[in-house]
């Protein structure tokens, strides 16, 4: 099954997410999207780059999209940047 | 003069860089590249999104490139992710 998979980046260590991406690729998934918001954006880029350089050398960037999401919090609305990095091989 | 301009993102507040980008666009520059490394990558995305949403509504993403740079430090080489976000209007 070659379906699109999404990995949401949060507070876990970078290598946890790298392992998740690599595992998906090794399970014959051919397209994976890494999503992150706010300060986790830097980590998402690290995850994609470590995956490509150390583990899945033939993975390529299909698309990198950034946008602004509006979150509802206790003190009202706040805006946060987000990124979606799609890797294919 | 419509030449390509580059803004390097460092430790200053986000709005300092937004102001620099907006000033360039208002000086008839039509393409600006925002570059950042490591944890500043999240800030670079914020800078691009704030510019587009609050100040230069017709700015578009021309390209978003991520890669790995190798830095020489006291303890040897280290790898750091980087991003280049090119905005045009």
N, CA and C atoms of all chains as a GROMACS GRO file, in nm:
protein
  534
    1UNK      N    1   0.085  -0.120   0.000
    1UNK     CA    2   0.000   0.000   0.000
    1UNK      C    3   0.088   0.124   0.000
    2UNK      N    4   0.073   0.206  -0.101
    2UNK     CA    5   0.150   0.330  -0.109
    2UNK      C    6   0.055   0.447  -0.086
    3UNK      N    7   0.031   0.476   0.039
    3UNK     CA    8  -0.061   0.587   0.068
    3UNK      C    9   0.016   0.701   0.134
    4UNK      N   10  -0.047   0.818   0.136
    4UNK     CA   11   0.020   0.934   0.195
    4UNK      C   12   0.014   0.925   0.346
    5UNK      N   13   0.128   0.949   0.410
    5UNK     CA   14   0.134   0.945   0.555
    5UNK      C   15   0.180   1.079   0.609
    6UNK      N   16   0.128   1.113   0.726
    6UNK     CA   17   0.157   1.241   0.788
    6UNK      C   18   0.219   1.218   0.925
    7UNK      N   19   0.328   1.290   0.952
    7UNK     CA   20   0.394   1.286   1.084
    7UNK      C   21   0.383   1.425   1.145
    8UNK      N   22   0.323   1.436   1.262
    8UNK     CA   23   0.314   1.564   1.332
    8UNK      C   24   0.430   1.578   1.430
    9UNK      N   25   0.504   1.687   1.418
    9UNK     CA   26   0.622   1.707   1.502
    9UNK      C   27   0.582   1.781   1.629
   10UNK      N   28   0.619   1.723   1.744
   10UNK     CA   29   0.591   1.786   1.872
   10UNK      C   30   0.716   1.795   1.956
   11UNK      N   31   0.705   1.760   2.084
   11UNK     CA   32   0.813   1.783   2.179
   11UNK      C   33   0.910   1.667   2.195
   12UNK      N   34   0.886   1.557   2.128
   12UNK     CA   35   0.979   1.444   2.142
   12UNK      C   36   1.113   1.476   2.076
   13UNK      N   37   1.216   1.396   2.108
   13UNK     CA   38   1.346   1.420   2.045
   13UNK      C   39   1.338   1.401   1.893
   14UNK      N   40   1.422   1.477   1.824
   14UNK     CA   41   1.425   1.474   1.677
   14UNK      C   42   1.434   1.333   1.622
   15UNK      N   43   1.523   1.252   1.681
   15UNK     CA   44   1.548   1.119   1.624
   15UNK      C   45   1.426   1.028   1.634
   16UNK      N   46   1.336   1.053   1.731
   16UNK     CA   47   1.212   0.975   1.735
   16UNK      C   48   1.133   0.992   1.606
   17UNK      N   49   1.126   1.117   1.560
   17UNK     CA   50   1.049   1.144   1.437
   17UNK      C   51   1.123   1.094   1.314
   18UNK      N   52   1.256   1.105   1.315
   18UNK     CA   53   1.334   1.051   1.203
   18UNK      C   54   1.306   0.901   1.190
   19UNK      N   55   1.309   0.833   1.303
   19UNK     CA   56   1.283   0.689   1.302
   19UNK      C   57   1.143   0.660   1.247
   20UNK      N   58   1.046   0.742   1.283
   20UNK     CA   59   0.908   0.722   1.234
   20UNK      C   60   0.904   0.738   1.082
   21UNK      N   61   0.973   0.840   1.030
   21UNK     CA   62   0.974   0.864   0.885
   21UNK      C   63   1.044   0.748   0.813
   22UNK      N   64   1.160   0.710   0.866
   22UNK     CA   65   1.238   0.603   0.801
   22UNK      C   66   1.159   0.472   0.801
   23UNK      N   67   1.092   0.445   0.913
   23UNK     CA   68   1.012   0.323   0.923
   23UNK      C   69   0.902   0.321   0.817
   24UNK      N   70   0.836   0.436   0.800
   24UNK     CA   71   0.731   0.444   0.697
   24UNK      C   72   0.788   0.417   0.559
   25UNK      N   73   0.900   0.482   0.528
   25UNK     CA   74   0.960   0.459   0.396
   25UNK      C   75   0.995   0.311   0.377
   26UNK      N   76   1.046   0.250   0.483
   26UNK     CA   77   1.085   0.109   0.472
   26UNK      C   78   0.965   0.016   0.466
   27UNK      N   79   0.846   0.069   0.499
   27UNK     CA   80   0.722  -0.008   0.484
   27UNK      C   81   0.654   0.021   0.351
   28UNK      N   82   0.733   0.066   0.254
   28UNK     CA   83   0.684   0.088   0.118
   28UNK      C   84   0.589   0.206   0.102
   29UNK      N   85   0.585   0.295   0.201
   29UNK     CA   86   0.518   0.423   0.180
   29UNK      C   87   0.611   0.505   0.090
   30UNK      N   88   0.557   0.570  -0.013
   30UNK     CA   89   0.646   0.645  -0.102
   30UNK      C   90   0.628   0.796  -0.092
   31UNK      N   91   0.540   0.841  -0.004
   31UNK     CA   92   0.525   0.985   0.017
   31UNK      C   93   0.488   1.011   0.163
   32UNK      N   94   0.566   1.096   0.229
   32UNK     CA   95   0.543   1.126   0.370
   32UNK      C   96   0.544   1.278   0.388
   33UNK      N   97   0.445   1.328   0.464
   33UNK     CA   98   0.439   1.471   0.493
   33UNK      C   99   0.471   1.494   0.640
   34UNK      N  100   0.568   1.582   0.666
   34UNK     CA  101   0.607   1.619   0.802
   34UNK      C  102   0.545   1.755   0.831
   35UNK      N  103   0.462   1.762   0.936
   35UNK     CA  104   0.394   1.888   0.970
   35UNK      C  105   0.440   1.939   1.106
   36UNK      N  106   0.457   2.071   1.116
   36UNK     CA  107   0.498   2.130   1.243
   36UNK      C  108   0.448   2.273   1.250
   37UNK      N  109   0.437   2.321   1.375
   37UNK     CA  110   0.397   2.460   1.401
   37UNK      C  111   0.499   2.527   1.490
   38UNK      N  112   0.508   2.660   1.478
   38UNK     CA  113   0.587   2.740   1.571
   38UNK      C  114   0.731   2.696   1.580
   39UNK      N  115   0.780   2.684   1.703
   39UNK     CA  116   0.922   2.652   1.722
   39UNK      C  117   0.958   2.512   1.673
   40UNK      N  118   0.860   2.426   1.655
   40UNK     CA  119   0.888   2.291   1.605
   40UNK      C  120   0.922   2.290   1.456
   41UNK      N  121   0.905   2.404   1.388
   41UNK     CA  122   0.935   2.411   1.245
   41UNK      C  123   1.082   2.378   1.219
   42UNK      N  124   1.172   2.432   1.302
   42UNK     CA  125   1.314   2.402   1.285
   42UNK      C  126   1.340   2.252   1.298
   43UNK      N  127   1.271   2.189   1.393
   43UNK     CA  128   1.288   2.046   1.413
   43UNK      C  129   1.238   1.967   1.292
   44UNK      N  130   1.129   2.013   1.231
   44UNK     CA  131   1.075   1.945   1.112
   44UNK      C  132   1.178   1.946   0.999
   45UNK      N  133   1.246   2.060   0.982
   45UNK     CA  134   1.349   2.069   0.877
   45UNK      C  135   1.464   1.975   0.910
   46UNK      N  136   1.505   1.971   1.038
   46UNK     CA  137   1.610   1.876   1.079
   46UNK      C  138   1.570   1.732   1.047
   47UNK      N  139   1.447   1.697   1.079
   47UNK     CA  140   1.398   1.560   1.057
   47UNK      C  141   1.408   1.523   0.908
   48UNK      N  142   1.363   1.615   0.824
   48UNK     CA  143   1.367   1.588   0.679
   48UNK      C  144   1.511   1.574   0.630
   49UNK      N  145   1.598   1.664   0.676
   49UNK     CA  146   1.737   1.662   0.629
   49UNK      C  147   1.813   1.540   0.681
   50UNK      N  148   1.792   1.504   0.807
   50UNK     CA  149   1.860   1.385   0.862
   50UNK      C  150   1.812   1.260   0.789
   51UNK      N  151   1.680   1.254   0.762
   51UNK     CA  152   1.626   1.138   0.688
   51UNK      C  153   1.695   1.126   0.553
   52UNK      N  154   1.707   1.237   0.482
   52UNK     CA  155   1.762   1.234   0.346
   52UNK      C  156   1.912   1.204   0.346
   53UNK      N  157   1.984   1.263   0.441
   53UNK     CA  158   2.129   1.250   0.436
   53UNK      C  159   2.180   1.120   0.497
   54UNK      N  160   2.112   1.072   0.601
   54UNK     CA  161   2.166   0.957   0.675
   54UNK      C  162   2.096   0.825   0.642
   55UNK      N  163   1.969   0.830   0.601
   55UNK     CA  164   1.893   0.706   0.594
   55UNK      C  165   1.832   0.675   0.457
   56UNK      N  166   1.761   0.769   0.399
   56UNK     CA  167   1.689   0.743   0.274
   56UNK      C  168   1.746   0.838   0.169
   57UNK      N  169   1.861   0.800   0.114
   57UNK     CA  170   1.933   0.894   0.027
   57UNK      C  171   1.855   0.932  -0.099
   58UNK      N  172   1.765   0.846  -0.144
   58UNK     CA  173   1.691   0.881  -0.265
   58UNK      C  174   1.561   0.957  -0.237
   59UNK      N  175   1.538   0.997  -0.112
   59UNK     CA  176   1.420   1.078  -0.082
   59UNK      C  177   1.441   1.220  -0.136
   60UNK      N  178   1.335   1.276  -0.194
   60UNK     CA  179   1.341   1.411  -0.250
   60UNK      C  180   1.229   1.496  -0.192
   61UNK      N  181   1.251   1.627  -0.195
   61UNK     CA  182   1.144   1.718  -0.154
   61UNK      C  183   1.043   1.731  -0.268
   62UNK      N  184   0.920   1.692  -0.241
   62UNK     CA  185   0.817   1.714  -0.342
   62UNK      C  186   0.757   1.853  -0.326
   63UNK      N  187   0.738   1.893  -0.202
   63UNK     CA  188   0.677   2.024  -0.177
   63UNK      C  189   0.710   2.071  -0.036
   64UNK      N  190   0.731   2.201  -0.020
   64UNK     CA  191   0.745   2.262   0.112
   64UNK      C  192   0.647   2.378   0.117
   65UNK      N  193   0.550   2.370   0.207
   65UNK     CA  194   0.446   2.474   0.214
   65UNK      C  195   0.449   2.538   0.352
   66UNK      N  196   0.446   2.669   0.358
   66UNK     CA  197   0.432   2.735   0.488
   66UNK      C  198   0.306   2.820   0.487
   67UNK      N  199   0.242   2.829   0.602
   67UNK     CA  200   0.122   2.910   0.612
   67UNK      C  201   0.101   2.952   0.757
   68UNK      N  202  -0.004   3.029   0.779
   68UNK     CA  203  -0.036   3.078   0.914
   68UNK      C  204  -0.165   3.013   0.961
   69UNK      N  205  -0.161   2.956   1.081
   69UNK     CA  206  -0.282   2.898   1.139
   69UNK      C  207  -0.327   2.986   1.255
   70UNK      N  208  -0.458   3.000   1.269
   70UNK     CA  209  -0.514   3.077   1.380
   70UNK      C  210  -0.563   2.981   1.487
   71UNK      N  211  -0.507   2.995   1.607
   71UNK     CA  212  -0.544   2.907   1.717
   71UNK      C  213  -0.633   2.982   1.816
   72UNK      N  214  -0.730   2.911   1.875
   72UNK     CA  215  -0.814   2.970   1.979
   72UNK      C  216  -0.755   2.935   2.114
   73UNK      N  217  -0.722   3.037   2.192
   73UNK     CA  218  -0.668   3.012   2.326
   73UNK      C  219  -0.752   3.080   2.431
   74UNK      N  220  -0.708   3.068   2.557
   74UNK     CA  221  -0.783   3.130   2.667
   74UNK      C  222  -0.789   3.281   2.653
   75UNK      N  223  -0.683   3.338   2.596
   75UNK     CA  224  -0.678   3.484   2.583
   75UNK      C  225  -0.720   3.531   2.444
   76UNK      N  226  -0.792   3.448   2.370
   76UNK     CA  227  -0.838   3.486   2.238
   76UNK      C  228  -0.758   3.419   2.129
   77UNK      N  229  -0.766   3.475   2.010
   77UNK     CA  230  -0.699   3.414   1.896
   77UNK      C  231  -0.551   3.446   1.895
   78UNK      N  232  -0.472   3.351   1.847
   78UNK     CA  233  -0.333   3.382   1.820
   78UNK      C  234  -0.292   3.314   1.689
   79UNK      N  235  -0.198   3.375   1.620
   79UNK     CA  236  -0.151   3.321   1.493
   79UNK      C  237  -0.020   3.247   1.513
   80UNK      N  238  -0.006   3.138   1.442
   80UNK     CA  239   0.118   3.062   1.450
   80UNK      C  240   0.153   3.014   1.309
   81UNK      N  241   0.281   3.021   1.276
   81UNK     CA  242   0.326   2.972   1.146
   81UNK      C  243   0.333   2.820   1.147
   82UNK      N  244   0.312   2.760   1.030
   82UNK     CA  245   0.323   2.616   1.020
   82UNK      C  246   0.396   2.579   0.891
   83UNK      N  247   0.450   2.457   0.889
   83UNK     CA  248   0.519   2.408   0.770
   83UNK      C  249   0.471   2.267   0.739
   84UNK      N  250   0.465   2.236   0.610
   84UNK     CA  251   0.438   2.100   0.565
   84UNK      C  252   0.546   2.064   0.465
   85UNK      N  253   0.625   1.964   0.501
   85UNK     CA  254   0.735   1.919   0.414
   85UNK      C  255   0.697   1.782   0.360
   86UNK      N  256   0.683   1.770   0.229
   86UNK     CA  257   0.648   1.641   0.170
   86UNK      C  258   0.770   1.580   0.102
   87UNK      N  259   0.806   1.461   0.151
   87UNK     CA  260   0.918   1.385   0.095
   87UNK      C  261   0.863   1.268   0.012
   88UNK      N  262   0.925   1.246  -0.103
   88UNK     CA  263   0.889   1.129  -0.183
   88UNK      C  264   1.015   1.052  -0.220
   89UNK      N  265   0.996   0.929  -0.260
   89UNK     CA  266   1.108   0.856  -0.320
   89UNK      C  267   1.056   0.758  -0.423
   90UNK      N  268   1.603   5.006  -0.922
   90UNK     CA  269   1.685   4.886  -0.928
   90UNK      C  270   1.610   4.768  -0.866
   91UNK      N  271   1.584   4.667  -0.945
   91UNK     CA  272   1.516   4.549  -0.892
   91UNK      C  273   1.616   4.434  -0.886
   92UNK      N  274   1.694   4.428  -0.781
   92UNK     CA  275   1.793   4.322  -0.767
   92UNK      C  276   1.754   4.231  -0.651
   93UNK      N  277   1.819   4.116  -0.648
   93UNK     CA  278   1.785   4.020  -0.543
   93UNK      C  279   1.852   4.060  -0.412
   94UNK      N  280   1.775   4.060  -0.306
   94UNK     CA  281   1.829   4.095  -0.176
   94UNK      C  282   1.817   3.979  -0.080
   95UNK      N  283   1.913   3.969   0.010
   95UNK     CA  284   1.917   3.859   0.105
   95UNK      C  285   1.915   3.915   0.247
   96UNK      N  286   1.831   3.855   0.331
   96UNK     CA  287   1.823   3.892   0.473
   96UNK      C  288   1.864   3.768   0.553
   97UNK      N  289   1.966   3.782   0.636
   97UNK     CA  290   2.010   3.672   0.723
   97UNK      C  291   1.943   3.686   0.859
   98UNK      N  292   1.876   3.581   0.903
   98UNK     CA  293   1.803   3.585   1.030
   98UNK      C  294   1.894   3.540   1.143
   99UNK      N  295   1.905   3.622   1.246
   99UNK     CA  296   1.986   3.590   1.362
   99UNK      C  297   1.905   3.605   1.490
  100UNK      N  298   1.966   3.667   1.590
  100UNK     CA  299   1.906   3.670   1.723
  100UNK      C  300   1.819   3.792   1.752
  101UNK      N  301   1.809   3.884   1.658
  101UNK     CA  302   1.724   4.002   1.684
  101UNK      C  303   1.576   3.962   1.686
  102UNK      N  304   1.491   4.051   1.739
  102UNK     CA  305   1.348   4.020   1.741
  102UNK      C  306   1.292   4.004   1.598
  103UNK      N  307   1.192   3.918   1.588
  103UNK     CA  308   1.130   3.888   1.458
  103UNK      C  309   1.092   4.015   1.382
  104UNK      N  310   1.031   4.112   1.453
  104UNK     CA  311   0.980   4.229   1.382
  104UNK      C  312   1.091   4.315   1.321
  105UNK      N  313   1.212   4.307   1.375
  105UNK     CA  314   1.324   4.378   1.312
  105UNK      C  315   1.345   4.329   1.168
  106UNK      N  316   1.338   4.197   1.152
  106UNK     CA  317   1.361   4.139   1.020
  106UNK      C  318   1.241   4.164   0.927
  107UNK      N  319   1.120   4.158   0.986
  107UNK     CA  320   1.001   4.190   0.905
  107UNK      C  321   1.014   4.333   0.850
  108UNK      N  322   1.054   4.425   0.936
  108UNK     CA  323   1.070   4.563   0.893
  108UNK      C  324   1.174   4.574   0.781
  109UNK      N  325   1.283   4.498   0.792
  109UNK     CA  326   1.386   4.500   0.688
  109UNK      C  327   1.330   4.449   0.554
  110UNK      N  328   1.252   4.342   0.560
  110UNK     CA  329   1.193   4.287   0.437
  110UNK      C  330   1.094   4.387   0.376
  111UNK      N  331   1.007   4.441   0.460
  111UNK     CA  332   0.905   4.534   0.411
  111UNK      C  333   0.971   4.658   0.350
  112UNK      N  334   1.076   4.706   0.416
  112UNK     CA  335   1.148   4.824   0.364
  112UNK      C  336   1.206   4.797   0.226
  113UNK      N  337   1.264   4.679   0.210
  113UNK     CA  338   1.320   4.642   0.079
  113UNK      C  339   1.210   4.641  -0.027
  114UNK      N  340   1.097   4.577   0.004
  114UNK     CA  341   0.988   4.571  -0.095
  114UNK      C  342   0.941   4.713  -0.129
  115UNK      N  343   0.935   4.799  -0.029
  115UNK     CA  344   0.888   4.935  -0.054
  115UNK      C  345   0.992   5.019  -0.128
  116UNK      N  346   1.116   4.970  -0.135
  116UNK     CA  347   1.219   5.036  -0.216
  116UNK      C  348   1.230   4.973  -0.355
  117UNK      N  349   1.121   4.913  -0.399
  117UNK     CA  350   1.112   4.858  -0.534
  117UNK      C  351   1.198   4.735  -0.560
  118UNK      N  352   1.245   4.672  -0.453
  118UNK     CA  353   1.304   4.538  -0.471
  118UNK      C  354   1.187   4.443  -0.495
  119UNK      N  355   1.198   4.355  -0.593
  119UNK     CA  356   1.084   4.266  -0.619
  119UNK      C  357   1.112   4.120  -0.586
  120UNK      N  358   1.231   4.092  -0.532
  120UNK     CA  359   1.259   3.956  -0.487
  120UNK      C  360   1.353   3.960  -0.367
  121UNK      N  361   1.313   3.897  -0.260
  121UNK     CA  362   1.391   3.896  -0.135
  121UNK      C  363   1.405   3.753  -0.086
  122UNK      N  364   1.528   3.716  -0.047
  122UNK     CA  365   1.552   3.583   0.008
  122UNK      C  366   1.584   3.594   0.156
  123UNK      N  367   1.510   3.520   0.237
  123UNK     CA  368   1.530   3.515   0.382
  123UNK      C  369   1.605   3.386   0.413
  124UNK      N  370   1.724   3.398   0.475
  124UNK     CA  371   1.806   3.280   0.504
  124UNK      C  372   1.820   3.262   0.655
  125UNK      N  373   1.815   3.138   0.700
  125UNK     CA  374   1.832   3.109   0.843
  125UNK      C  375   1.887   2.970   0.862
  126UNK      N  376   1.950   2.950   0.978
  126UNK     CA  377   2.004   2.819   1.016
  126UNK      C  378   1.951   2.778   1.152
  127UNK      N  379   1.945   2.647   1.173
  127UNK     CA  380   1.916   2.593   1.306
  127UNK      C  381   1.784   2.644   1.362
  128UNK      N  382   1.786   2.686   1.490
  128UNK     CA  383   1.662   2.726   1.555
  128UNK      C  384   1.602   2.854   1.495
  129UNK      N  385   1.681   2.930   1.421
  129UNK     CA  386   1.628   3.051   1.358
  129UNK      C  387   1.539   3.021   1.238
  130UNK      N  388   1.532   2.892   1.196
  130UNK     CA  389   1.446   2.856   1.082
  130UNK      C  390   1.300   2.890   1.112
  131UNK      N  391   1.254   2.860   1.234
  131UNK     CA  392   1.116   2.892   1.271
  131UNK      C  393   1.090   3.042   1.259
  132UNK      N  394   1.190   3.121   1.301
  132UNK     CA  395   1.176   3.266   1.294
  132UNK      C  396   1.168   3.314   1.149
  133UNK      N  397   1.246   3.251   1.062
  133UNK     CA  398   1.244   3.289   0.920
  133UNK      C  399   1.104   3.267   0.860
  134UNK      N  400   1.040   3.156   0.897
  134UNK     CA  401   0.905   3.129   0.849
  134UNK      C  402   0.808   3.234   0.904
  135UNK      N  403   0.822   3.267   1.032
  135UNK     CA  404   0.738   3.374   1.090
  135UNK      C  405   0.756   3.504   1.014
  136UNK      N  406   0.880   3.540   0.985
  136UNK     CA  407   0.909   3.666   0.916
  136UNK      C  408   0.839   3.670   0.780
  137UNK      N  409   0.848   3.560   0.705
  137UNK     CA  410   0.785   3.554   0.573
  137UNK      C  411   0.633   3.563   0.586
  138UNK      N  412   0.577   3.490   0.682
  138UNK     CA  413   0.430   3.489   0.696
  138UNK      C  414   0.376   3.623   0.746
  139UNK      N  415   0.446   3.685   0.840
  139UNK     CA  416   0.400   3.815   0.890
  139UNK      C  417   0.409   3.919   0.778
  140UNK      N  418   0.516   3.913   0.700
  140UNK     CA  419   0.530   4.005   0.587
  140UNK      C  420   0.412   3.992   0.491
  141UNK      N  421   0.378   3.868   0.458
  141UNK     CA  422   0.272   3.845   0.360
  141UNK      C  423   0.134   3.879   0.413
  142UNK      N  424   0.109   3.848   0.540
  142UNK     CA  425  -0.026   3.866   0.591
  142UNK      C  426  -0.055   4.009   0.637
  143UNK      N  427   0.049   4.076   0.691
  143UNK     CA  428   0.023   4.206   0.753
  143UNK      C  429   0.067   4.324   0.667
  144UNK      N  430   0.166   4.304   0.580
  144UNK     CA  431   0.227   4.420   0.516
  144UNK      C  432   0.227   4.417   0.363
  145UNK      N  433   0.271   4.309   0.304
  145UNK     CA  434   0.287   4.303   0.157
  145UNK      C  435   0.198   4.189   0.108
  146UNK      N  436   0.068   4.220   0.096
  146UNK     CA  437  -0.030   4.113   0.069
  146UNK      C  438  -0.007   4.044  -0.066
  147UNK      N  439   0.056   4.114  -0.160
  147UNK     CA  440   0.076   4.050  -0.291
  147UNK      C  441   0.210   3.976  -0.302
  148UNK      N  442   0.281   3.964  -0.191
  148UNK     CA  443   0.405   3.886  -0.193
  148UNK      C  444   0.372   3.737  -0.202
  149UNK      N  445   0.448   3.666  -0.284
  149UNK     CA  446   0.425   3.521  -0.302
  149UNK      C  447   0.554   3.445  -0.277
  150UNK      N  448   0.539   3.317  -0.242
  150UNK     CA  449   0.657   3.232  -0.229
  150UNK      C  450   0.704   3.190  -0.367
  151UNK      N  451   0.826   3.227  -0.401
  151UNK     CA  452   0.881   3.179  -0.527
  151UNK      C  453   0.949   3.044  -0.507
  152UNK      N  454   1.018   3.031  -0.394
  152UNK     CA  455   1.090   2.907  -0.368
  152UNK      C  456   1.119   2.895  -0.218
  153UNK      N  457   1.113   2.771  -0.169
  153UNK     CA  458   1.156   2.742  -0.032
  153UNK      C  459   1.253   2.624  -0.042
  154UNK      N  460   1.378   2.648  -0.004
  154UNK     CA  461   1.479   2.543  -0.016
  154UNK      C  462   1.535   2.512   0.122
  155UNK      N  463   1.550   2.386   0.154
  155UNK     CA  464   1.616   2.349   0.279
  155UNK      C  465   1.735   2.261   0.248
  156UNK      N  466   1.840   2.275   0.324
  156UNK     CA  467   1.958   2.192   0.304
  156UNK      C  468   2.037   2.181   0.434
  157UNK      N  469   2.147   2.106   0.428
  157UNK     CA  470   2.232   2.087   0.546
  157UNK      C  471   2.365   2.155   0.521
  158UNK      N  472   2.408   2.238   0.615
  158UNK     CA  473   2.539   2.301   0.606
  158UNK      C  474   2.631   2.240   0.710
  159UNK      N  475   2.757   2.223   0.672
  159UNK     CA  476   2.857   2.170   0.765
  159UNK      C  477   2.941   2.286   0.819
  160UNK      N  478   2.939   2.300   0.951
  160UNK     CA  479   3.013   2.409   1.015
  160UNK      C  480   3.137   2.352   1.083
  161UNK      N  481   3.245   2.429   1.079
  161UNK     CA  482   3.367   2.392   1.150
  161UNK      C  483   3.366   2.459   1.286
  162UNK      N  484   3.374   2.379   1.391
  162UNK     CA  485   3.376   2.436   1.526
  162UNK      C  486   3.499   2.388   1.602
  163UNK      N  487   3.510   2.430   1.727
  163UNK     CA  488   3.624   2.390   1.808
  163UNK      C  489   3.632   2.240   1.827
  164UNK      N  490   3.516   2.176   1.830
  164UNK     CA  491   3.512   2.031   1.853
  164UNK      C  492   3.497   1.953   1.723
  165UNK      N  493   3.529   2.015   1.611
  165UNK     CA  494   3.519   1.946   1.483
  165UNK      C  495   3.398   1.992   1.404
  166UNK      N  496   3.360   1.910   1.307
  166UNK     CA  497   3.250   1.948   1.220
  166UNK      C  498   3.116   1.923   1.287
  167UNK      N  499   3.020   2.009   1.254
  167UNK     CA  500   2.883   1.978   1.294
  167UNK      C  501   2.791   2.018   1.180
  168UNK      N  502   2.680   1.947   1.171
  168UNK     CA  503   2.582   1.974   1.065
  168UNK      C  504   2.468   2.055   1.120
  169UNK      N  505   2.420   2.148   1.039
  169UNK     CA  506   2.306   2.229   1.081
  169UNK      C  507   2.214   2.246   0.959
  170UNK      N  508   2.084   2.238   0.982
  170UNK     CA  509   1.989   2.259   0.874
  170UNK      C  510   1.977   2.408   0.844
  171UNK      N  511   1.946   2.439   0.718
  171UNK     CA  512   1.924   2.579   0.681
  171UNK      C  513   1.804   2.589   0.588
  172UNK      N  514   1.750   2.710   0.581
  172UNK     CA  515   1.634   2.734   0.493
  172UNK      C  516   1.660   2.862   0.415
  173UNK      N  517   1.612   2.864   0.291
  173UNK     CA  518   1.612   2.986   0.210
  173UNK      C  519   1.471   3.004   0.157
  174UNK      N  520   1.409   3.114   0.198
  174UNK     CA  521   1.272   3.143   0.156
  174UNK      C  522   1.278   3.263   0.062
  175UNK      N  523   1.238   3.245  -0.062
  175UNK     CA  524   1.240   3.356  -0.157
  175UNK      C  525   1.098   3.407  -0.181
  176UNK      N  526   1.078   3.535  -0.149
  176UNK     CA  527   0.950   3.602  -0.170
  176UNK      C  528   0.962   3.694  -0.291
  177UNK      N  529   0.857   3.694  -0.374
  177UNK     CA  530   0.852   3.789  -0.486
  177UNK      C  531   0.718   3.861  -0.485
  178UNK      N  532   0.713   3.971  -0.558
  178UNK     CA  533   0.583   4.033  -0.583
  178UNK      C  534   0.583   4.102  -0.718
   0.00000   0.00000   0.00000
